[in-house]
Amino acid sequence: AQHAGLHLCPGFSIQWVKPTARFVWAVLEVLPMKHELNIWVVGGDLRQAKLAQLLAEDGHTVHTYALGQPQEPVPGLTAEAVLSRADRADCVILPLTVSAGDGLLNTPLASSDYPLAPILDQLSPHQFLCGGRVDPETDRLAQERGLIIHDYFAREELAVANAVPTAEGAVQLAMEHMPITIHGAKVLIIGFGRVGRLTAQRFLALGAKVSIAARKYDQLAWAQAMGFGGEHLEQLKDWLCGYDLIINTVPARVLGQEELEDVNPSCLILDLASKPGGVDLGRAGELGLTVIWALSLPGKVAPVTAGAAIKSTIYNMLREAGL
């Protein structure tokens, strides 16, 4: 590498390929982890299924539980029917979101329900345990057993990466359910955080007339500086009738009865917010409005990308933990 004039940053390696018809130079690749780990992926949707496959492809010994059968055979990946050996794992990965409510693990790919408490009973405090969107009840169950669940969705790098497929999924849903093109459509995006900002950029790029509704004045200033219209969140009621598409990204009730009564009946409402959501679904139904609450959108529209983002984030967490 020195003779070739190549200077490598830490975390990179050179992989030499035998030349065929002509000389082939090195391929740079990021080293995923320094050593093999025993990892269990417990529950989840297609994101976790892809995550398990990617971890196995990196050379780790991976076991899945409550995740159905692997979509394709991968060396080092085993679907388990019981958790009896999970206490030997270096790392246990719970779903995003961990809980399905009522004390159950989130297992949309499994054929039956899995209570969280018995699963946590099988784990050990010395293991690195992580999950996404850990709710207070799940955290309490873990603490009672001496366990700490590290929330990988609380990491900024994953939140940003997750916003990309969410924004693209919103575009897909709009194209599938709107009777008009996105080009020229009047679009209101409520909230200007990670998801709101990336979603606004994508609709603007497709020719939509995009406005932003936010509570913070600095967010409105940024929206206007980036070429979007701006509406204060407290003044929505008098402005909603002019939009063809309303996209909410705020996980709090922002579209209640008064606001929904002002919405054009032909307007499509997309709620990208996590629970409890931002739309009064009951009142919207009474008014005949079309509302799509698009929960876990990355796992539905881009599970490969979403699974890779989770893997990268967990690697970062493991390195920080010294594993």
N, C-alpha and C positions, 0 to 999 in steps of 0.2 A: 504494500500500500504506500509505503514511504517512497519507493522508487517510482511509483506511478504518479506521485504528486497528490495522493489522496489523503485528506485529513478527516478522521472520523470523530464524531461527537460521541460522548458517553451514551450507552444504550443502543448503539448501532453495530452491526457486524457486516463483514463482506462474505458473500457466498459466490464462490468461483464456479463457473459453468464451463464444461469442456467445449472447446471450439469445434465447430462443424466446418462449414464452407469458409467462414471467415472468423476472425477473432471476436470473442464476445467479452465485454467488460463485466465488472462485478454488479451484483444487484444488492442494493441497500435495503435492509429490513429492520424494523424495530423488534428488539428482543422482548417477548411478552413477559416472561418471568425467568428468574435465574435457575429455578429447580422445579421438579414435579411436585404437585400437591394432590391430596385426596380431597375431592370436592363433591358435595351433594347439592343438587338443585331440586328443591322441594316445592311442588305446586307451581301455578302460574299459567300463562297463555303461550302463544306462539313465540313471544319474545324469549321466554325462559327456555323453550324447546331449542331455539336457535342458539341461545347462550350456551346450553349444555354441549351442543355439537361443536361450537367454536372452542370451548375450553378443552374438549377432548382432542381436537385437531392440534391444539397447542402442546399436547403431550401430557396433559394431566389425566389422572384416573378419576372419571366422573360417574357418579351414580345419580339417577333421577328417581323421584318418588312423587306419586299423585300428578304425573305429567303425561300420562299415556305412553304409548310405545314410540321410540324414536322414528322419525319420518324416513330415515335412511340409516343403514348400519355404519357405525363409525368405530374404529378400534379404540378401546379404552372407555367407551360409553355403555353403561348398563342400566336398564330400567329395573328397579327393585319393587317387589311387592310388599316388603316390610322394612321398617326402619331399624332393625336390630343391630346393624353395624354402623349406623350414622354417628355414634359417639366416637368413632375412630377418625372422623373427618377433620382435616385441617380447617376447612371452610364450609359453612352451610349457607346456602343462598335461598332466601324466601322470596315470594313473588313481589311484583309491583302491580297492584297494591297487595299487602300481606293478607289482610282480613277481608272476607266476603260479608262480614256482619254476623251477628248471632253466635259469635265464638267459633266461626268456621274459617278454615284456610281458603284462600282464593284459588280454586282449582277448576277453571272452566273447561279444561281438556280431559278431566277425569270423569268417570262414570258414576261416582258416588261422592257424598260429602265427607270431609275430613275435619274433625274438630281440632282446633289449634292446641289445646292444653295437652292432650296425649302426645302430640308431636314434640312439643317443647320438653316434655318429660324425658324424651329419649336423648336429649342433647346435653352437652357438658359445658360448664363455664369456661374451660380453657380453649374452646373452639372460637374461631372468628365467625360470628353469626351476623348476617346482614339481610336487609329486606327494604322494600320501597314503600314510602308513605305509611310509616308505622303509626297506628292510631293509639290513643292513650290506653285503651283496654288491652290491646296486644302487648304494649310496653309493660303494663302492670303484670300480666301473666308471665312475662319473661323475668321480670325482677323478682317475683315470688320464687323463681327457680334458680336465682343467682345468675341469670343470663342477661347479657346486654345485646340488643339488636341495633347494629349500626345502620342508619338509614341512608342507603346509597342515593335515593332520590333527593335528599337534602343537599347533595353535592352540586355545586354550580356547573361543573363541566357536563354532568348528565342532564341537568335541567335545560341547558342551552342546546345540547345535542338532541334531546327529546322534542324540543320545540320545532325542529326542522320537519320531521315526518308529520307532526300535528298540523303545521301550516299547509303542507302539501296535501294532506288528507282533507283539509277544509276546502281546498281548491277542487279536489276530486268530487266531494259531496255536492258542492255548488254546481258543478258541471252536470252531474247526474240528475239533480232535482230542480234546477231552475229552467223555466221555459224560454229564457233569453240567454244571450251570450254574456260572459263575464265582461268582455269589452263593452264599454259604455254603461255598464250597470252601476247603480248608486249603492255603494257598500258602506255600512257603518260597522266599525269594529270597536267593541266596548272593552276597555283595558288596553294598556300599552306597555305591558311587561314583555318578557321574552317571547311568548307565543303571539301576543298582539302585534308586536313589532315585526316579527318575521312574516306573519300572515298578511299584514298590511303591505309589506314590500312585494309579496308575490302577487297579490291582487292588483296592485298598481302596475306591476310589470306586464300584466295581461290586459291593461287598458281600462280597468275599472276606475270610477271616480270614488276615491276612498276618503272617508272621514273617520276621525278617532274621537271616542268619548272617554274621558278620564277624569278622575277626581283631583289629581295633583296638577297644579299649574305648570310645574316644570315638565311633566310628561306632555302636556298640551303644547308647550313651547317647542319641545323636541319634535313633536308630530308636525307642527307647522313648518319648522325648519327643514324637515325632510320632505315637504311637499304635500302633506295631507291636510284636509280640513280638520277643524277642531271644535268639539262640543263639550261643555262641562257636564259631568255625569248627573248633576242635580237638575239639569234643564232638559233632559231627554224628552219628557212628555210632549212637548210642543214641536218636536222635530222628527219624530219617527215615521210619520206618514209618507215621507218622500223617498224612502229607501226600498230597493228591490231585494236586498240581502242584509240581514243583521247577524253579526257574529259576536257572541259573548265569550270572553276569556276570564271573567271575574267569578271566583267561586263563592258568590254571595248574591242574594236576591236583588237584582238590579232591574229586572223586567217583571214588575208586578201588575196588578189589575189596571191601574191608571195608564201605565206605559203601554201595555198590550192593547188597550182599547184604541190607542192612537196609531197602531201599526196597520199598514195597508193589507187587506186580506190576501193579496197575491204575493206578499213578501215571504221569503224563506228565512227562518231563524235557525241558526246553527249554534248550539251551546257546546263549547269546547272545554268548559270548566269542569273540574273534578267535583265530587259530591261536597255540598248539597246542590251544586249547580246554581245558575243565575236566573232561571226562568220559572215563573209560576205555571207549571205544565197543566194543572187543572183548569185554570182560567183560560189559558191559550186554547185548550181543547174546546171549551165552551164557545169561544169566539171563532172556532173553525180555522185557526192558524196552523200552519205547518211548522212544527218544531222538531229538530233532530238533536237529541242529546248524545253527542259523539264521545262517549267515555272510552278510555284506553285506545285512542285512535292510532297511535304508533304501532301497537301490536296487531292491528287489523290491516293497515295499509302498507306497512314497511317493517315486518317483524325481523327481517335479516339486519337491517340498519339499526333498529332499536335494540336488538340483542347484542350487536357489536358494541354499541355505546355503553350498555350495562357492563359488558365484559371489561372494556377499557377503564371504566370508573372503578370497578371492583379491584382490578390490578393496582390502580393508584392507591386505593385504601389498604390493600395488603402490603404494598411497599412501605407505606407510612407506618403500618403496624409491625414492620420488621419481619414479615413472612416471605 
